[in-house]
Amino acid sequence: MVSVCLSTQAECRQALRQHELLVEKQVLESDDIGSFYKYVNKKMLRSSGVGTLVDDNGTLCDDNAGKANISNRYFASVCTADNGILPNVARVVPDSASLESISFTATKIMNVIKKITPKTSCGPDGIPSLLWKKTCTVLSRPISDGI
């Protein structure tokens, strides 16, 4: 039974991959720049990597709100309840240090951005690191001013 399921699973994966390749080929052969960008944007804008979940009643749930509620109930059930007691933590910075004493100059920001390894893919903020590197001289001043 297990080997039948595994072979069926492999066949499904192969069929899905073949379909994806066919769709990509059709987009490329259509010679339509609009459909190309639409396809690429659709691939980049995946908002959730969470697949379909099963709720407490055994019902499949594939909408984001339902998946969030199922996940919340699960994590709430396995987490430790807060007892309200804060642990003693030794202070690592001098007492004279405060948020007001921290400064971000345009030069410091540019130096940090220049150290970023350029990648063509976007980070969680949706901005590619290459864009930060190319525009650091223009953006460092507004960032240091807090704009």
Beta strands, then each sheet from edge to edge (+ up, - down):
strand 1: 53-54
strand 2: 60-61
sheet 1: 1+ 2-
end
